Amino acid sequence: MNIILDVIAGKDPSPNSNESDEYEELKKTYLATTARIGWLNILNTSIPLPPLQHSLYPFFSALSFLQKDLAEQTKRYEQKKLQIESEHSNKVKKSNVLISSIETRKKGFCRSLQMKSPPLKKRSHSEETNAKQSKQR
C-alpha cells in the first residue's frame, strides 16, 4: 500500500536492494501483460500473480480482473453481433420471399393481360369498323 501512496505522491517507489531485482522483474511483467491486453487485445494471456503479501499484488490483481471483464465484454459483444446478423438474415430471407411472390403475381397478371389483349383489340377494331360503317350510311 505504501508503494501506491508513493506513486500517487510522485515519489519513486524503490524497494530495498534485495527486492530490487524481483521488483524490476514484476514491473516488466506487469507492463508486458498490460501491453498484451490493452494494445494487442490478447485477453487469454496468463497473469502471474505475486504472493498475496507483495506490495504489487493489488496491481496484478486489478489487471487480472480487468482482463476477465474485457473478455466477458468481448464475449457479450460477439453474441450480440451474431444475434443481429441472424435477425438481419431472417429479414432478408422474408423480404426475398415477398419479392418473389410479388414477381410471380406480376408475371401472372402480365400473362393474363396478354391473353385478354388480342380479343379486346379485335373487339375494339370491329367496333371501330362498325362505327365507320354507320357514319358512312
Backbone as a ProteinNet text record, in pm:
[ID]
protein_1_A
[PRIMARY]
MNIILDVIAGKDPSPNSNESDEYEELKKTYLATTARIGWLNILNTSIPLPPLQHSLYPFFSALSFLQKDLAEQTKRYEQKKLQIESEHSNKVKKSNVLISSIETRKKGFCRSLQMKSPPLKKRSHSEETNAKQSKQR
[TERTIARY]
81.8	0	86.4	200.4	291.3	342.3	362.5	410.4	305.2	179.2	71.2	69.3	81.7	83.4	205.7	319.7	440.8	424.9	365.6	343.8	249.3	142	46.6	114.1	202.6	273	384.1	414.3	517.2	655.7	664.2	792.9	825.1	952.5	997	981.4	893.6	871	979.4	1101.9	1214.5	1218.1	1203.6	1215.7	1363	1388	1528.3	1600.1	1732.1	1814.1	1788.6	1751.6	1724.2	1600.8	1505.6	1382	1387.1	1494.1	1504.1	1491.4	1563.2	1556.8	1416.8	1360	1223.8	1124.1	1140.6	1052.3	1061.5	1183	1202.2	1143.6	1163	1108.2	955.7	896.1	749.9	697.8	771.5	730.8	729.6	833.8	839	725.4	700.9	591.7	457.7	438.6	313.3	295	399.4	391.1	370.7	438.4	422.1	280.2	228.1	91.1	-10.2	12.2	-76.7	-75.7	41.5	51.7	-21.1	-5.3	-74.3	-225.6	-274.1	-418.9	-469.6	-403	-452.4	-426.5	-305.2	-270.3	-297.4	-268.4	-282.1	-413.7	-489.6	-620.2	-609.2	-502.6	-484.8	-542.2	-663.8	-735.6	-720.5	-648.5	-632.4	-490.2	-414.7	-278.6	-281.5	-186.7	-185.4	-117.9	-170.4	-116.2	-59.3	72.8	133.4	118.2	39.7	17.6	132.3	184.2	286	219.6	299.2	239.6	142.8	46.9	-57.7	-1.6	108.7	165.8	251.4	279.9	368.5	301	382.2	328.3	266.6	305.3	249.9	128.6	91.6	-22.6	-150.4	-184.1	-308.1	-308	-191.4	-183.4	-210.5	-145.6	-164.6	-306.9	-360.2	-497.1	-595.9	-576.3	-663.8	-652.3	-531	-510.5	-581	-579.4	-647.4	-798.6	-853	-997.2	-1032.2	-946.1	-968.9	-970.7	-876.6	-870.1	-999.4	-1047.3	-1171.2	-1290.6	-1296.2	-1406.3	-1403.7	-1285.9	-1275.2	-1310.1	-1270	-1303.5	-1454.3	-1519.2	-1665.2	-1735.4	-1685.2	-1744	-1729.9	-1615	-1593.3	-1686.3	-1704.4	-1793.7	-1937.5	-1983.2	-2119.6	-2133.8	-2031.6	-2034.1	-2048.4	-1971.1	-1977.8	-2114.8	-2171.7	-2304.2	-2409.2	-2401.4	-2496.5	-2480.1	-2355.8	-2329.8	-2390.2	-2372.9	-2431.5	-2584	-2642.7	-2787.9	-2837.1	-2770.1	-2809.4	-2792.8	-2682.9	-2663	-2772.6	-2812.2	-2917.3	-3051.2	-3083.3	-3208.5	-3209.6	-3097.1	-3087.1	-3103.2	-3040.7	-3051.1	-3195.8	-3266.5	-3407.5	-3492.3	-3465.7	-3540.8	-3514.8	-3389.6	-3355.4	-3427.1	-3429.9	-3498.3	-3647	-3710.3	-3853.2	-3879.1	-3791.2	-3807.3	-3792	-3697.4	-3678.3	-3799.1	-3858.2	-3979.1	-4092.5	-4107.8	-4213.4	-4190.5	-4068	-4036.4	-4063.5	-4025.9	-4050.2	-4200.1	-4277	-4422.3	-4482.1	-4435.9	-4486.2	-4449.2	-4326.8	-4284.9	-4367.1	-4399	-4480.9	-4620.5	-4677.4	-4810.5	-4805.4	-4698.8	-4683.4	-4677.9	-4600.3	-4591.6	-4728	-4802.5	-4937.1	-5029.9	-5024.2	-5107.2	-5067.9	-4938.8	-4892.8	-4942.1	-4932	-4981.7	-5131.7	-5203.6	-5348.3	-5382.8	-5309.5	-5334	-5302.3	-5195	-5159	-5264.1	-5323	-5426.5	-5554.7	-5584.6	-5706.5	-5688	-5567.3	-5539.8	-5585.2	-5552.6	-5595.5	-5748.1	-5826.7	-5970.8	-6022.4	-5964.4	-6006.7	-5970.4	-5851.4	-5811	-5903	-5935	-6022.1	-6160.4	-6210.5	-6342.6	-6341	-6234.3	-6222	-6215.8	-6140.5	-6127.9	-6262.4	-6335	-6465.5	-6563.7	-6558.6	-6646.5	-6612.1	-6484.7	-6443.3	-6491.7	-6479.4	-6524.2	-6674.8	-6750.8	-6896.1	-6932.2	-6859.2	-6886.2	-6860.3	-6754.3	-6722.9	-6830.6	-6873.9	-6977.2	-7108.6	-7137.5	-7260.2	-7256.8	-7143.3	-7129.3	-7141.1	-7094.3	-7097.4	-7240.2	-7326.5	-7463	-7547.3
-118.4	0	125.1	116.8	230.8	267.4	166.1	193.1	271.1	235.1	306.5	451.7	474.1	611	687.3	618.9	682.8	721.5	632.4	661.7	779.4	783.8	894.7	1025	1019.2	1139	1181.3	1099	1133.6	1087	1008.2	956.3	827.9	796.5	671.8	560.3	465.8	359	253	288.6	194.3	105.1	-23.5	-114.8	-131.7	-202.4	-221.5	-306	-310.3	-372.8	-522	-590.9	-734.2	-759.6	-672.2	-689	-617.1	-545.3	-463.2	-546.1	-656.4	-739.6	-797.9	-846	-901.8	-793.5	-677.2	-564.4	-526.6	-514.9	-479.3	-586.7	-712.1	-821.9	-818.8	-796.7	-787.8	-665.2	-557.3	-437.2	-462.9	-529.7	-563.7	-658.7	-755.5	-849.9	-776.9	-686.8	-609.7	-526.7	-455.8	-371.5	-455.1	-568.4	-656.2	-711.9	-751.9	-806	-697.3	-577.8	-465.1	-435.7	-439.9	-416.2	-523.8	-649.7	-758.4	-742.5	-703.2	-688	-562.6	-451.6	-323.1	-299.4	-317.2	-283.7	-396.9	-518.4	-631.6	-705.7	-668.2	-728.8	-880.3	-923.7	-1066.1	-1087.2	-1136.8	-1145.6	-1280.4	-1372	-1503.5	-1524.8	-1417.3	-1428.8	-1455.6	-1535.7	-1566.4	-1452.6	-1422.6	-1316.5	-1381.5	-1381.9	-1442.5	-1347.5	-1388.1	-1305.4	-1324	-1213.1	-1225.9	-1275.4	-1307.1	-1350.6	-1245.6	-1290.9	-1203.4	-1088.2	-1110.1	-1007	-907.9	-935.2	-848.3	-714.3	-610	-474.7	-452.8	-531.2	-515.7	-605.5	-684.5	-775.1	-700.9	-585.5	-516.9	-477.7	-441.2	-403.4	-523.9	-635.3	-756.4	-809.9	-800.7	-846	-761.1	-629.2	-539.9	-569.6	-596.9	-630.2	-761.1	-855.2	-982.7	-962.6	-879.9	-851.6	-775.9	-682.4	-608.5	-703.9	-797.3	-895.1	-977.3	-1022	-1101.4	-1017.8	-892.1	-804.3	-779.5	-754.1	-730.2	-855.8	-971.1	-1096.3	-1118.1	-1091.6	-1106.5	-1005.3	-883.7	-780.4	-818.4	-870.1	-913.6	-1029.6	-1120.9	-1235.2	-1187.7	-1094.2	-1041.3	-966.3	-892	-819.3	-916.3	-1023.4	-1121.6	-1190	-1220.5	-1281.8	-1185.9	-1060	-960.2	-943.5	-944	-931.3	-1049.1	-1170.7	-1288.2	-1281.1	-1233	-1219	-1119.2	-1006.5	-904.5	-958.5	-1029.8	-1087.8	-1188.8	-1268.8	-1368.4	-1300.1	-1197.3	-1124.2	-1059.7	-1001.4	-937.3	-1041	-1155.4	-1261.9	-1308.4	-1322.1	-1362.2	-1257.3	-1129.5	-1022.7	-1025.1	-1048.3	-1054.7	-1171.7	-1286.9	-1404.5	-1377.1	-1315.2	-1283.9	-1185.4	-1086.4	-988	-1053.8	-1144.6	-1214.8	-1300.9	-1365.5	-1445.2	-1354.3	-1240.1	-1145.6	-1092.9	-1056.7	-1006.5	-1114.3	-1237.9	-1348.2	-1367.7	-1359.1	-1372.9	-1261.7	-1140.7	-1026.7	-1042.6	-1086.9	-1107.2	-1216.6	-1322.4	-1430.2	-1377.6	-1299.4	-1242.1	-1147.3	-1068.9	-975.9	-1051.1	-1159.7	-1239.7	-1298.2	-1343.7	-1397	-1290.3	-1170.2	-1060	-1024.2	-1023.8	-992.4	-1097.4	-1224.9	-1331.4	-1317.6	-1290	-1273.4	-1156.5	-1047	-930.4	-961.4	-1035.2	-1071.1	-1162.6	-1248.3	-1338.3	-1261.4	-1160	-1082.3	-975.9	-938.1	-828.5	-855.5	-968.3	-989	-985.6	-1051.7	-1042	-898.8	-826.6	-688.3	-600.8	-622.1	-545.8	-578.3	-707.4	-749.5	-687.2	-688.8	-630.6	-480.2	-414.1	-269.3	-237.7	-316.2	-294.5	-314.2	-417.4	-441.7	-330.6	-277.1	-166.4	-40.9	-17.2	98.3	83	-37.6	-63.6	-42.6	-90.6	-73.1	74.1	148.2	291.3	365.4	331.1	395.4	363.8	237.8	198.1	269.2	291.2	360.3	505.4	565.7	705.5	718	621.9	628.7	610.1	555.9	533.8	650.6
0	0	0	64.5	69	-69.9	-153.8	-289.5	-366.9	-351.3	-419.4	-375	-246.8	-195.5	-244.4	-252.5	-304.2	-450.4	-530.1	-671.8	-687.4	-609.2	-615.6	-575.5	-477.1	-430.1	-525.1	-625.1	-721.7	-680.6	-578.1	-533.2	-607.4	-614.7	-676	-573.8	-600.6	-502.9	-509.8	-480.2	-489.4	-367	-384.6	-272.1	-235.2	-127.5	-88.3	-191.9	-184.2	-288.4	-303.4	-196.1	-206.1	-292.9	-282	-358.2	-491.6	-517.8	-637.9	-765.1	-773.5	-893.4	-912.6	-805.1	-812.6	-851.1	-794.2	-823.7	-971.5	-1023.3	-1164.3	-1256.3	-1219	-1299.8	-1299.6	-1183.7	-1175.2	-1250.9	-1245.1	-1317.2	-1467.6	-1517.3	-1660.4	-1697.7	-1611.9	-1636.8	-1640.9	-1547.2	-1541.2	-1667.6	-1707.6	-1827.2	-1953.4	-1961	-2078.1	-2084.7	-1971.2	-1967.1	-2000.7	-1948	-1978.3	-2127.7	-2189.1	-2333.2	-2411.9	-2372	-2443.5	-2434.2	-2318.3	-2300.2	-2369.9	-2346.4	-2396.9	-2543.2	-2587.2	-2724.5	-2821.5	-2779.2	-2870.1	-2853.8	-2752.7	-2725.3	-2706.8	-2643.8	-2612.6	-2473.2	-2469.1	-2342.7	-2273.6	-2335.4	-2273	-2222.3	-2209.7	-2158.6	-2008.8	-1962.4	-1819.4	-1743.6	-1627.2	-1543.9	-1418.7	-1407.4	-1288	-1168.6	-1071.6	-953	-853.9	-802.1	-697.3	-568.4	-467.8	-341.1	-285.6	-212.1	-159	-76.1	-7.8	78.6	0.3	-124.8	-203.2	-228.6	-232.7	-249.2	-387.8	-487.2	-622.3	-647.8	-550.4	-567.9	-610	-550.5	-592.8	-740.4	-792.9	-934.4	-1024	-992.4	-1072.2	-1058	-938.8	-915.6	-996.1	-994.4	-1071.9	-1220.7	-1266.4	-1407.1	-1443.3	-1352.1	-1374.6	-1386.1	-1296.9	-1303.3	-1431.2	-1470.1	-1594.7	-1713.4	-1714.7	-1823.2	-1830	-1715.7	-1713.1	-1759.2	-1715.3	-1757.1	-1907.2	-1960.7	-2104.7	-2184.7	-2135.5	-2204.5	-2204.1	-2092	-2083.6	-2173.6	-2174.8	-2260.2	-2407.7	-2445	-2582.8	-2617.8	-2524.6	-2546.5	-2568.1	-2482.5	-2498.1	-2630.1	-2669.2	-2795.7	-2912.9	-2912.2	-3020.5	-3025.4	-2907.6	-2903.7	-2960.8	-2923.9	-2973.5	-3124.4	-3170.9	-3313.8	-3390.4	-3338.7	-3403.4	-3404.5	-3295.4	-3287.4	-3392	-3404.6	-3502.4	-3644.2	-3669.8	-3802.1	-3834.6	-3736.8	-3756.9	-3785.6	-3707.4	-3729.7	-3867.8	-3905.6	-4037	-4148.2	-4130.7	-4230.3	-4245.5	-4133.1	-4138.7	-4209.9	-4183.3	-4250.5	-4400.6	-4439.2	-4581.4	-4647.7	-4579.3	-4635.5	-4653.2	-4552	-4561.6	-4674.8	-4687.6	-4795.4	-4931.4	-4945.1	-5071.9	-5107.3	-5008	-5032.1	-5077.7	-5013.1	-5050.3	-5190.8	-5224.1	-5358.4	-5462.4	-5432.9	-5525.9	-5548.6	-5441.2	-5452.3	-5538	-5516.4	-5594.4	-5741.2	-5768.9	-5908	-5975.1	-5901.4	-5957.1	-5991.1	-5900	-5927.7	-6046.7	-6056	-6167.7	-6300.3	-6303.9	-6427.2	-6463.5	-6362.6	-6388.1	-6443.5	-6388.1	-6439.6	-6582.5	-6610.7	-6746.9	-6846.5	-6809.3	-6897.6	-6918.9	-6810.8	-6820.3	-6912.5	-6898.4	-6983.5	-7129.1	-7151.7	-7288.7	-7350.9	-7268.9	-7321.4	-7351.4	-7269.1	-7290.1	-7397.2	-7424.4	-7515.9	-7660.3	-7722	-7861.7	-7879.8	-7793.3	-7814.2	-7795.1	-7700.8	-7679.3	-7798.2	-7853.9	-7971.9	-8090	-8103.3	-8212.6	-8195.8	-8073.9	-8044.6	-8070.2	-8025.2	-8045.2	-8194	-8266.3	-8410.2	-8480.7	-8438	-8501.3	-8465.7	-8344	-8306.7	-8384.8	-8408.8	-8488.5	-8632.1	-8681.3	-8818.1	-8827.6	-8730.7	-8730	-8719.1	-8638.6	-8622.4	-8752.9	-8822.7	-8951.1	-9054.5	-9053.6	-9148.2	-9117.5	-8988.4	-8950.1	-8995.2	-8988.7	-9028.2	-9179.6	-9249.8	-9395.5	-9446.3	-9374.6	-9420.1	-9396.3
[MASK]
+++++++++++++++++++++++++++++++++++++++++++++++++++++++++++++++++++++++++++++++++++++++++++++++++++++++++++++++++++++++++++++++++++++++++

